[in-house]
Amino acid sequence: MGSEPKLTELRTGEISPELSSVTQDQYSDTSKLEREKFEFDKAIRTSEIELKQSEAVRLADELELKKRDALRSRWTNPFIVAIIGALLVGLGNVAVSAFNGYSQRSPRR
């Protein structure tokens, strides 16, 4: 019954010293609890931000790797290799034909 407000306290709005200390303790406990909640939430959000930053770095690295792979695969594509090979064979045939034509036209010794 000591913690219940007295009738005179209700009329005047004054708080007795016993209630004042209880109120301060409750306020202090609530303040500590709110501070702990804030610190916990801050730690969670900080870790989420760090996780998102590392994910962004990973995605940027993956994109760079895919770009390099796309450039390399453009030249190692079997179709492109076949075209380049055919061009080289064709140029070789042109050179051999030109050499044969030159050899046939030149006077023999």
Backbone as XML, in Angstrom:
<?xml version="1.0"?>
<chain id="A" units="angstrom">
  <residue number="1" name="MET">
    <atom name="N" x="0.808" y="-1.193" z="0.000"/>
    <atom name="CA" x="0.000" y="0.000" z="0.000"/>
    <atom name="C" x="0.847" y="1.250" z="0.000"/>
  </residue>
  <residue number="2" name="GLY">
    <atom name="N" x="2.141" y="1.120" z="0.296"/>
    <atom name="CA" x="2.995" y="2.287" z="0.374"/>
    <atom name="C" x="3.259" y="2.900" z="-0.990"/>
  </residue>
  <residue number="3" name="SER">
    <atom name="N" x="3.124" y="2.127" z="-2.062"/>
    <atom name="CA" x="3.440" y="2.652" z="-3.385"/>
    <atom name="C" x="2.226" y="3.268" z="-4.062"/>
  </residue>
  <residue number="4" name="GLU">
    <atom name="N" x="1.041" y="3.115" z="-3.464"/>
    <atom name="CA" x="-0.157" y="3.724" z="-4.051"/>
    <atom name="C" x="-0.205" y="5.203" z="-3.684"/>
  </residue>
  <residue number="5" name="PRO">
    <atom name="N" x="-0.612" y="6.061" z="-4.611"/>
    <atom name="CA" x="-0.686" y="7.485" z="-4.312"/>
    <atom name="C" x="-1.776" y="7.762" z="-3.275"/>
  </residue>
  <residue number="6" name="LYS">
    <atom name="N" x="-1.500" y="8.695" z="-2.400"/>
    <atom name="CA" x="-2.481" y="9.079" z="-1.382"/>
    <atom name="C" x="-3.456" y="10.061" z="-2.005"/>
  </residue>
  <residue number="7" name="LEU">
    <atom name="N" x="-4.586" y="10.204" z="-1.365"/>
    <atom name="CA" x="-5.625" y="11.080" z="-1.879"/>
    <atom name="C" x="-5.127" y="12.513" z="-2.011"/>
  </residue>
  <residue number="8" name="THR">
    <atom name="N" x="-4.301" y="12.975" z="-1.078"/>
    <atom name="CA" x="-3.798" y="14.345" z="-1.139"/>
    <atom name="C" x="-2.836" y="14.515" z="-2.314"/>
  </residue>
  <residue number="9" name="GLU">
    <atom name="N" x="-2.098" y="13.482" z="-2.651"/>
    <atom name="CA" x="-1.170" y="13.554" z="-3.775"/>
    <atom name="C" x="-1.926" y="13.697" z="-5.082"/>
  </residue>
  <residue number="10" name="LEU">
    <atom name="N" x="-3.077" y="13.018" z="-5.161"/>
    <atom name="CA" x="-3.878" y="13.112" z="-6.375"/>
    <atom name="C" x="-4.453" y="14.512" z="-6.547"/>
  </residue>
  <residue number="11" name="ARG">
    <atom name="N" x="-4.822" y="15.153" z="-5.440"/>
    <atom name="CA" x="-5.425" y="16.483" z="-5.532"/>
    <atom name="C" x="-4.394" y="17.555" z="-5.855"/>
  </residue>
  <residue number="12" name="THR">
    <atom name="N" x="-3.234" y="17.489" z="-5.234"/>
    <atom name="CA" x="-2.241" y="18.552" z="-5.402"/>
    <atom name="C" x="-1.297" y="18.301" z="-6.573"/>
  </residue>
  <residue number="13" name="GLY">
    <atom name="N" x="-1.178" y="17.079" z="-7.020"/>
    <atom name="CA" x="-0.271" y="16.755" z="-8.119"/>
    <atom name="C" x="1.158" y="16.554" z="-7.662"/>
  </residue>
  <residue number="14" name="GLU">
    <atom name="N" x="1.402" y="16.583" z="-6.372"/>
    <atom name="CA" x="2.739" y="16.352" z="-5.855"/>
    <atom name="C" x="2.974" y="14.858" z="-5.696"/>
  </residue>
  <residue number="15" name="ILE">
    <atom name="N" x="4.224" y="14.460" z="-5.853"/>
    <atom name="CA" x="4.566" y="13.043" z="-5.719"/>
    <atom name="C" x="5.386" y="12.882" z="-4.455"/>
  </residue>
  <residue number="16" name="SER">
    <atom name="N" x="5.032" y="11.873" z="-3.676"/>
    <atom name="CA" x="5.761" y="11.616" z="-2.448"/>
    <atom name="C" x="7.157" y="11.107" z="-2.784"/>
  </residue>
  <residue number="17" name="PRO">
    <atom name="N" x="8.112" y="11.257" z="-1.870"/>
    <atom name="CA" x="9.483" y="10.804" z="-2.120"/>
    <atom name="C" x="9.581" y="9.322" z="-2.449"/>
  </residue>
  <residue number="18" name="GLU">
    <atom name="N" x="8.709" y="8.504" z="-1.801"/>
    <atom name="CA" x="8.754" y="7.073" z="-2.109"/>
    <atom name="C" x="8.387" y="6.821" z="-3.569"/>
  </residue>
  <residue number="19" name="LEU">
    <atom name="N" x="7.349" y="7.488" z="-4.046"/>
    <atom name="CA" x="6.917" y="7.327" z="-5.429"/>
    <atom name="C" x="7.925" y="7.949" z="-6.383"/>
  </residue>
  <residue number="20" name="SER">
    <atom name="N" x="8.549" y="9.012" z="-5.951"/>
    <atom name="CA" x="9.531" y="9.690" z="-6.798"/>
    <atom name="C" x="10.709" y="8.778" z="-7.089"/>
  </residue>
  <residue number="21" name="SER">
    <atom name="N" x="11.194" y="8.063" z="-6.081"/>
    <atom name="CA" x="12.321" y="7.162" z="-6.288"/>
    <atom name="C" x="11.912" y="5.988" z="-7.169"/>
  </residue>
  <residue number="22" name="VAL">
    <atom name="N" x="10.697" y="5.482" z="-7.009"/>
    <atom name="CA" x="10.210" y="4.385" z="-7.849"/>
    <atom name="C" x="10.104" y="4.870" z="-9.296"/>
  </residue>
  <residue number="23" name="THR">
    <atom name="N" x="9.589" y="6.064" z="-9.474"/>
    <atom name="CA" x="9.432" y="6.613" z="-10.817"/>
    <atom name="C" x="10.798" y="6.815" z="-11.472"/>
  </residue>
  <residue number="24" name="GLN">
    <atom name="N" x="11.779" y="7.318" z="-10.719"/>
    <atom name="CA" x="13.122" y="7.516" z="-11.264"/>
    <atom name="C" x="13.767" y="6.185" z="-11.629"/>
  </residue>
  <residue number="25" name="ASP">
    <atom name="N" x="13.573" y="5.171" z="-10.765"/>
    <atom name="CA" x="14.124" y="3.848" z="-11.062"/>
    <atom name="C" x="13.488" y="3.264" z="-12.315"/>
  </residue>
  <residue number="26" name="GLN">
    <atom name="N" x="12.159" y="3.415" z="-12.413"/>
    <atom name="CA" x="11.475" y="2.916" z="-13.601"/>
    <atom name="C" x="11.961" y="3.667" z="-14.834"/>
  </residue>
  <residue number="27" name="TYR">
    <atom name="N" x="12.122" y="4.979" z="-14.724"/>
    <atom name="CA" x="12.596" y="5.783" z="-15.843"/>
    <atom name="C" x="14.012" y="5.371" z="-16.222"/>
  </residue>
  <residue number="28" name="SER">
    <atom name="N" x="14.847" y="5.147" z="-15.212"/>
    <atom name="CA" x="16.226" y="4.743" z="-15.461"/>
    <atom name="C" x="16.265" y="3.374" z="-16.141"/>
  </residue>
  <residue number="29" name="ASP">
    <atom name="N" x="15.450" y="2.433" z="-15.648"/>
    <atom name="CA" x="15.386" y="1.104" z="-16.257"/>
    <atom name="C" x="14.862" y="1.189" z="-17.689"/>
  </residue>
  <residue number="30" name="THR">
    <atom name="N" x="13.830" y="1.997" z="-17.882"/>
    <atom name="CA" x="13.265" y="2.166" z="-19.223"/>
    <atom name="C" x="14.288" y="2.805" z="-20.142"/>
  </residue>
  <residue number="31" name="SER">
    <atom name="N" x="15.003" y="3.789" z="-19.627"/>
    <atom name="CA" x="16.020" y="4.458" z="-20.434"/>
    <atom name="C" x="17.130" y="3.483" z="-20.823"/>
  </residue>
  <residue number="32" name="LYS">
    <atom name="N" x="17.557" y="2.665" z="-19.875"/>
    <atom name="CA" x="18.591" y="1.669" z="-20.167"/>
    <atom name="C" x="18.093" y="0.665" z="-21.200"/>
  </residue>
  <residue number="33" name="LEU">
    <atom name="N" x="16.852" y="0.234" z="-21.037"/>
    <atom name="CA" x="16.271" y="-0.718" z="-21.966"/>
    <atom name="C" x="16.170" y="-0.115" z="-23.370"/>
  </residue>
  <residue number="34" name="GLU">
    <atom name="N" x="15.715" y="1.128" z="-23.438"/>
    <atom name="CA" x="15.628" y="1.802" z="-24.739"/>
    <atom name="C" x="17.005" y="1.970" z="-25.362"/>
  </residue>
  <residue number="35" name="ARG">
    <atom name="N" x="18.004" y="2.271" z="-24.551"/>
    <atom name="CA" x="19.369" y="2.423" z="-25.048"/>
    <atom name="C" x="19.897" y="1.085" z="-25.580"/>
  </residue>
  <residue number="36" name="GLU">
    <atom name="N" x="19.623" y="0.000" z="-24.842"/>
    <atom name="CA" x="20.041" y="-1.322" z="-25.296"/>
    <atom name="C" x="19.345" y="-1.699" z="-26.603"/>
  </residue>
  <residue number="37" name="LYS">
    <atom name="N" x="18.042" y="-1.380" z="-26.698"/>
    <atom name="CA" x="17.317" y="-1.642" z="-27.939"/>
    <atom name="C" x="17.934" y="-0.851" z="-29.091"/>
  </residue>
  <residue number="38" name="PHE">
    <atom name="N" x="18.256" y="0.401" z="-28.826"/>
    <atom name="CA" x="18.855" y="1.260" z="-29.854"/>
    <atom name="C" x="20.206" y="0.705" z="-30.295"/>
  </residue>
  <residue number="39" name="GLU">
    <atom name="N" x="21.042" y="0.323" z="-29.342"/>
    <atom name="CA" x="22.369" y="-0.203" z="-29.677"/>
    <atom name="C" x="22.256" y="-1.518" z="-30.460"/>
  </residue>
  <residue number="40" name="PHE">
    <atom name="N" x="21.312" y="-2.373" z="-30.062"/>
    <atom name="CA" x="21.106" y="-3.631" z="-30.763"/>
    <atom name="C" x="20.637" y="-3.379" z="-32.193"/>
  </residue>
  <residue number="41" name="ASP">
    <atom name="N" x="19.666" y="-2.476" z="-32.345"/>
    <atom name="CA" x="19.157" y="-2.129" z="-33.673"/>
    <atom name="C" x="20.255" y="-1.500" z="-34.524"/>
  </residue>
  <residue number="42" name="LYS">
    <atom name="N" x="21.073" y="-0.669" z="-33.901"/>
    <atom name="CA" x="22.186" y="-0.033" z="-34.617"/>
    <atom name="C" x="23.183" y="-1.088" z="-35.100"/>
  </residue>
  <residue number="43" name="ALA">
    <atom name="N" x="23.486" y="-2.051" z="-34.251"/>
    <atom name="CA" x="24.423" y="-3.118" z="-34.628"/>
    <atom name="C" x="23.854" y="-3.958" z="-35.773"/>
  </residue>
  <residue number="44" name="ILE">
    <atom name="N" x="22.576" y="-4.253" z="-35.725"/>
    <atom name="CA" x="21.947" y="-5.031" z="-36.794"/>
    <atom name="C" x="21.986" y="-4.258" z="-38.108"/>
  </residue>
  <residue number="45" name="ARG">
    <atom name="N" x="21.630" y="-2.990" z="-38.054"/>
    <atom name="CA" x="21.632" y="-2.180" z="-39.284"/>
    <atom name="C" x="23.044" y="-2.006" z="-39.835"/>
  </residue>
  <residue number="46" name="THR">
    <atom name="N" x="24.014" y="-1.861" z="-38.959"/>
    <atom name="CA" x="25.404" y="-1.744" z="-39.412"/>
    <atom name="C" x="25.847" y="-3.028" z="-40.098"/>
  </residue>
  <residue number="47" name="SER">
    <atom name="N" x="25.506" y="-4.155" z="-39.516"/>
    <atom name="CA" x="25.884" y="-5.425" z="-40.144"/>
    <atom name="C" x="25.148" y="-5.621" z="-41.469"/>
  </residue>
  <residue number="48" name="GLU">
    <atom name="N" x="23.896" y="-5.166" z="-41.561"/>
    <atom name="CA" x="23.159" y="-5.248" z="-42.825"/>
    <atom name="C" x="23.822" y="-4.381" z="-43.889"/>
  </residue>
  <residue number="49" name="ILE">
    <atom name="N" x="24.251" y="-3.197" z="-43.522"/>
    <atom name="CA" x="24.924" y="-2.305" z="-44.465"/>
    <atom name="C" x="26.234" y="-2.926" z="-44.929"/>
  </residue>
  <residue number="50" name="GLU">
    <atom name="N" x="27.006" y="-3.475" z="-44.003"/>
    <atom name="CA" x="28.266" y="-4.118" z="-44.374"/>
    <atom name="C" x="28.017" y="-5.306" z="-45.296"/>
  </residue>
  <residue number="51" name="LEU">
    <atom name="N" x="26.973" y="-6.064" z="-45.017"/>
    <atom name="CA" x="26.624" y="-7.206" z="-45.856"/>
    <atom name="C" x="26.244" y="-6.744" z="-47.261"/>
  </residue>
  <residue number="52" name="LYS">
    <atom name="N" x="25.454" y="-5.679" z="-47.356"/>
    <atom name="CA" x="25.065" y="-5.153" z="-48.664"/>
    <atom name="C" x="26.266" y="-4.600" z="-49.413"/>
  </residue>
  <residue number="53" name="GLN">
    <atom name="N" x="27.190" y="-3.973" z="-48.704"/>
    <atom name="CA" x="28.393" y="-3.453" z="-49.362"/>
    <atom name="C" x="29.252" y="-4.598" z="-49.900"/>
  </residue>
  <residue number="54" name="SER">
    <atom name="N" x="29.414" y="-5.643" z="-49.108"/>
    <atom name="CA" x="30.209" y="-6.784" z="-49.587"/>
    <atom name="C" x="29.510" y="-7.475" z="-50.748"/>
  </residue>
  <residue number="55" name="GLU">
    <atom name="N" x="28.193" y="-7.513" z="-50.727"/>
    <atom name="CA" x="27.435" y="-8.087" z="-51.835"/>
    <atom name="C" x="27.611" y="-7.245" z="-53.100"/>
  </residue>
  <residue number="56" name="ALA">
    <atom name="N" x="27.623" y="-5.919" z="-52.950"/>
    <atom name="CA" x="27.831" y="-5.046" z="-54.102"/>
    <atom name="C" x="29.233" y="-5.234" z="-54.686"/>
  </residue>
  <residue number="57" name="VAL">
    <atom name="N" x="30.223" y="-5.394" z="-53.833"/>
    <atom name="CA" x="31.594" y="-5.634" z="-54.306"/>
    <atom name="C" x="31.662" y="-6.971" z="-55.033"/>
  </residue>
  <residue number="58" name="ARG">
    <atom name="N" x="31.018" y="-7.985" z="-54.484"/>
    <atom name="CA" x="31.010" y="-9.299" z="-55.112"/>
    <atom name="C" x="30.333" y="-9.247" z="-56.480"/>
  </residue>
  <residue number="59" name="LEU">
    <atom name="N" x="29.218" y="-8.527" z="-56.565"/>
    <atom name="CA" x="28.523" y="-8.424" z="-57.846"/>
    <atom name="C" x="29.347" y="-7.659" z="-58.869"/>
  </residue>
  <residue number="60" name="ALA">
    <atom name="N" x="30.056" y="-6.621" z="-58.427"/>
    <atom name="CA" x="30.922" y="-5.870" z="-59.347"/>
    <atom name="C" x="32.054" y="-6.757" z="-59.855"/>
  </residue>
  <residue number="61" name="ASP">
    <atom name="N" x="32.647" y="-7.547" z="-58.970"/>
    <atom name="CA" x="33.704" y="-8.473" z="-59.385"/>
    <atom name="C" x="33.158" y="-9.525" z="-60.354"/>
  </residue>
  <residue number="62" name="GLU">
    <atom name="N" x="31.970" y="-10.024" z="-60.064"/>
    <atom name="CA" x="31.355" y="-11.022" z="-60.932"/>
    <atom name="C" x="31.055" y="-10.436" z="-62.313"/>
  </residue>
  <residue number="63" name="LEU">
    <atom name="N" x="30.603" y="-9.191" z="-62.349"/>
    <atom name="CA" x="30.335" y="-8.534" z="-63.626"/>
    <atom name="C" x="31.619" y="-8.362" z="-64.432"/>
  </residue>
  <residue number="64" name="GLU">
    <atom name="N" x="32.693" y="-7.957" z="-63.766"/>
    <atom name="CA" x="33.982" y="-7.808" z="-64.450"/>
    <atom name="C" x="34.459" y="-9.153" z="-64.994"/>
  </residue>
  <residue number="65" name="LEU">
    <atom name="N" x="34.294" y="-10.205" z="-64.227"/>
    <atom name="CA" x="34.677" y="-11.538" z="-64.670"/>
    <atom name="C" x="33.860" y="-11.969" z="-65.886"/>
  </residue>
  <residue number="66" name="LYS">
    <atom name="N" x="32.567" y="-11.685" z="-65.867"/>
    <atom name="CA" x="31.712" y="-12.036" z="-66.997"/>
    <atom name="C" x="32.085" y="-11.239" z="-68.244"/>
  </residue>
  <residue number="67" name="LYS">
    <atom name="N" x="32.466" y="-9.967" z="-68.065"/>
    <atom name="CA" x="32.898" y="-9.160" z="-69.207"/>
    <atom name="C" x="34.153" y="-9.754" z="-69.836"/>
  </residue>
  <residue number="68" name="ARG">
    <atom name="N" x="35.136" y="-10.106" z="-68.996"/>
    <atom name="CA" x="36.365" y="-10.706" z="-69.516"/>
    <atom name="C" x="36.082" y="-12.049" z="-70.202"/>
  </residue>
  <residue number="69" name="ASP">
    <atom name="N" x="35.202" y="-12.828" z="-69.602"/>
    <atom name="CA" x="34.848" y="-14.115" z="-70.186"/>
    <atom name="C" x="34.140" y="-13.928" z="-71.524"/>
  </residue>
  <residue number="70" name="ALA">
    <atom name="N" x="33.280" y="-12.925" z="-71.623"/>
    <atom name="CA" x="32.569" y="-12.661" z="-72.876"/>
    <atom name="C" x="33.546" y="-12.239" z="-73.972"/>
  </residue>
  <residue number="71" name="LEU">
    <atom name="N" x="34.538" y="-11.413" z="-73.625"/>
    <atom name="CA" x="35.531" y="-11.006" z="-74.617"/>
    <atom name="C" x="36.372" y="-12.194" z="-75.078"/>
  </residue>
  <residue number="72" name="ARG">
    <atom name="N" x="36.764" y="-13.031" z="-74.143"/>
    <atom name="CA" x="37.567" y="-14.196" z="-74.483"/>
    <atom name="C" x="36.749" y="-15.200" z="-75.286"/>
  </residue>
  <residue number="73" name="SER">
    <atom name="N" x="35.518" y="-15.433" z="-74.899"/>
    <atom name="CA" x="34.708" y="-16.430" z="-75.590"/>
    <atom name="C" x="34.330" y="-15.962" z="-76.989"/>
  </residue>
  <residue number="74" name="ARG">
    <atom name="N" x="34.369" y="-14.674" z="-77.235"/>
    <atom name="CA" x="34.098" y="-14.170" z="-78.569"/>
    <atom name="C" x="35.145" y="-14.700" z="-79.551"/>
  </residue>
  <residue number="75" name="TRP">
    <atom name="N" x="36.397" y="-14.779" z="-79.090"/>
    <atom name="CA" x="37.472" y="-15.239" z="-79.967"/>
    <atom name="C" x="37.688" y="-16.743" z="-79.900"/>
  </residue>
  <residue number="76" name="THR">
    <atom name="N" x="37.212" y="-17.397" z="-78.891"/>
    <atom name="CA" x="37.371" y="-18.851" z="-78.783"/>
    <atom name="C" x="36.117" y="-19.596" z="-79.207"/>
  </residue>
  <residue number="77" name="ASN">
    <atom name="N" x="35.130" y="-18.868" z="-79.699"/>
    <atom name="CA" x="33.915" y="-19.480" z="-80.216"/>
    <atom name="C" x="34.303" y="-20.361" z="-81.415"/>
  </residue>
  <residue number="78" name="PRO">
    <atom name="N" x="33.866" y="-21.606" z="-81.479"/>
    <atom name="CA" x="34.263" y="-22.497" z="-82.581"/>
    <atom name="C" x="33.949" y="-21.933" z="-83.967"/>
  </residue>
  <residue number="79" name="PHE">
    <atom name="N" x="32.867" y="-21.236" z="-84.101"/>
    <atom name="CA" x="32.504" y="-20.664" z="-85.396"/>
    <atom name="C" x="33.520" y="-19.604" z="-85.819"/>
  </residue>
  <residue number="80" name="ILE">
    <atom name="N" x="33.903" y="-18.735" z="-84.894"/>
    <atom name="CA" x="34.887" y="-17.684" z="-85.193"/>
    <atom name="C" x="36.243" y="-18.312" z="-85.505"/>
  </residue>
  <residue number="81" name="VAL">
    <atom name="N" x="36.623" y="-19.343" z="-84.752"/>
    <atom name="CA" x="37.900" y="-20.025" z="-84.999"/>
    <atom name="C" x="37.893" y="-20.659" z="-86.388"/>
  </residue>
  <residue number="82" name="ALA">
    <atom name="N" x="36.769" y="-21.235" z="-86.786"/>
    <atom name="CA" x="36.659" y="-21.852" z="-88.112"/>
    <atom name="C" x="36.774" y="-20.797" z="-89.214"/>
  </residue>
  <residue number="83" name="ILE">
    <atom name="N" x="36.155" y="-19.649" z="-89.021"/>
    <atom name="CA" x="36.236" y="-18.564" z="-90.019"/>
    <atom name="C" x="37.675" y="-18.069" z="-90.138"/>
  </residue>
  <residue number="84" name="ILE">
    <atom name="N" x="38.335" y="-17.855" z="-89.014"/>
    <atom name="CA" x="39.729" y="-17.381" z="-89.041"/>
    <atom name="C" x="40.622" y="-18.428" z="-89.717"/>
  </residue>
  <residue number="85" name="GLY">
    <atom name="N" x="40.402" y="-19.697" z="-89.402"/>
    <atom name="CA" x="41.171" y="-20.772" z="-90.033"/>
    <atom name="C" x="40.947" y="-20.810" z="-91.540"/>
  </residue>
  <residue number="86" name="ALA">
    <atom name="N" x="39.708" y="-20.655" z="-91.969"/>
    <atom name="CA" x="39.400" y="-20.657" z="-93.400"/>
    <atom name="C" x="40.055" y="-19.469" z="-94.099"/>
  </residue>
  <residue number="87" name="LEU">
    <atom name="N" x="40.049" y="-18.304" z="-93.432"/>
    <atom name="CA" x="40.713" y="-17.131" z="-94.020"/>
    <atom name="C" x="42.214" y="-17.369" z="-94.173"/>
  </residue>
  <residue number="88" name="LEU">
    <atom name="N" x="42.835" y="-17.958" z="-93.173"/>
    <atom name="CA" x="44.274" y="-18.236" z="-93.254"/>
    <atom name="C" x="44.576" y="-19.250" z="-94.356"/>
  </residue>
  <residue number="89" name="VAL">
    <atom name="N" x="43.766" y="-20.279" z="-94.477"/>
    <atom name="CA" x="43.962" y="-21.274" z="-95.534"/>
    <atom name="C" x="43.772" y="-20.619" z="-96.899"/>
  </residue>
  <residue number="90" name="GLY">
    <atom name="N" x="42.756" y="-19.766" z="-97.020"/>
    <atom name="CA" x="42.512" y="-19.059" z="-98.284"/>
    <atom name="C" x="43.681" y="-18.157" z="-98.651"/>
  </residue>
  <residue number="91" name="LEU">
    <atom name="N" x="44.217" y="-17.426" z="-97.661"/>
    <atom name="CA" x="45.377" y="-16.559" z="-97.926"/>
    <atom name="C" x="46.595" y="-17.398" z="-98.319"/>
  </residue>
  <residue number="92" name="GLY">
    <atom name="N" x="46.758" y="-18.542" z="-97.693"/>
    <atom name="CA" x="47.852" y="-19.453" z="-98.057"/>
    <atom name="C" x="47.707" y="-19.956" z="-99.482"/>
  </residue>
  <residue number="93" name="ASN">
    <atom name="N" x="46.496" y="-20.297" z="-99.868"/>
    <atom name="CA" x="46.239" y="-20.752" z="-101.240"/>
    <atom name="C" x="46.521" y="-19.638" z="-102.247"/>
  </residue>
  <residue number="94" name="VAL">
    <atom name="N" x="46.145" y="-18.409" z="-101.913"/>
    <atom name="CA" x="46.422" y="-17.275" z="-102.803"/>
    <atom name="C" x="47.931" y="-17.106" z="-102.955"/>
  </residue>
  <residue number="95" name="ALA">
    <atom name="N" x="48.676" y="-17.223" z="-101.885"/>
    <atom name="CA" x="50.136" y="-17.069" z="-101.945"/>
    <atom name="C" x="50.764" y="-18.179" z="-102.783"/>
  </residue>
  <residue number="96" name="VAL">
    <atom name="N" x="50.321" y="-19.408" z="-102.605"/>
    <atom name="CA" x="50.859" y="-20.532" z="-103.381"/>
    <atom name="C" x="50.510" y="-20.357" z="-104.854"/>
  </residue>
  <residue number="97" name="SER">
    <atom name="N" x="49.289" y="-19.952" z="-105.160"/>
    <atom name="CA" x="48.887" y="-19.744" z="-106.549"/>
    <atom name="C" x="49.705" y="-18.629" z="-107.186"/>
  </residue>
  <residue number="98" name="ALA">
    <atom name="N" x="49.923" y="-17.551" z="-106.431"/>
    <atom name="CA" x="50.719" y="-16.444" z="-106.966"/>
    <atom name="C" x="52.151" y="-16.903" z="-107.217"/>
  </residue>
  <residue number="99" name="PHE">
    <atom name="N" x="52.725" y="-17.671" z="-106.293"/>
    <atom name="CA" x="54.094" y="-18.167" z="-106.478"/>
    <atom name="C" x="54.188" y="-19.110" z="-107.677"/>
  </residue>
  <residue number="100" name="ASN">
    <atom name="N" x="53.195" y="-19.988" z="-107.848"/>
    <atom name="CA" x="53.176" y="-20.911" z="-108.989"/>
    <atom name="C" x="53.048" y="-20.141" z="-110.296"/>
  </residue>
  <residue number="101" name="GLY">
    <atom name="N" x="52.182" y="-19.132" z="-110.319"/>
    <atom name="CA" x="52.037" y="-18.323" z="-111.531"/>
    <atom name="C" x="53.319" y="-17.595" z="-111.861"/>
  </residue>
  <residue number="102" name="TYR">
    <atom name="N" x="53.993" y="-17.070" z="-110.889"/>
    <atom name="CA" x="55.261" y="-16.360" z="-111.110"/>
    <atom name="C" x="56.315" y="-17.335" z="-111.612"/>
  </residue>
  <residue number="103" name="SER">
    <atom name="N" x="56.325" y="-18.529" z="-111.026"/>
    <atom name="CA" x="57.325" y="-19.537" z="-111.418"/>
    <atom name="C" x="57.101" y="-20.013" z="-112.859"/>
  </residue>
  <residue number="104" name="GLN">
    <atom name="N" x="55.862" y="-20.140" z="-113.267"/>
    <atom name="CA" x="55.589" y="-20.610" z="-114.610"/>
    <atom name="C" x="55.912" y="-19.550" z="-115.673"/>
  </residue>
  <residue number="105" name="ARG">
    <atom name="N" x="55.806" y="-18.283" z="-115.345"/>
    <atom name="CA" x="56.059" y="-17.223" z="-116.296"/>
    <atom name="C" x="57.537" y="-16.866" z="-116.412"/>
  </residue>
  <residue number="106" name="SER">
    <atom name="N" x="58.286" y="-17.093" z="-115.431"/>
    <atom name="CA" x="59.694" y="-16.721" z="-115.487"/>
    <atom name="C" x="60.453" y="-17.676" z="-116.391"/>
  </residue>
  <residue number="107" name="PRO">
    <atom name="N" x="61.442" y="-17.152" z="-117.106"/>
    <atom name="CA" x="62.213" y="-18.018" z="-117.995"/>
    <atom name="C" x="63.011" y="-19.041" z="-117.204"/>
  </residue>
  <residue number="108" name="ARG">
    <atom name="N" x="63.066" y="-20.209" z="-117.760"/>
    <atom name="CA" x="63.790" y="-21.278" z="-117.054"/>
    <atom name="C" x="65.219" y="-21.247" z="-117.461"/>
  </residue>
  <residue number="109" name="ARG">
    <atom name="N" x="66.069" y="-21.616" z="-116.649"/>
    <atom name="CA" x="67.498" y="-21.613" z="-116.938"/>
    <atom name="C" x="67.972" y="-22.920" z="-117.356"/>
  </residue>
</chain>
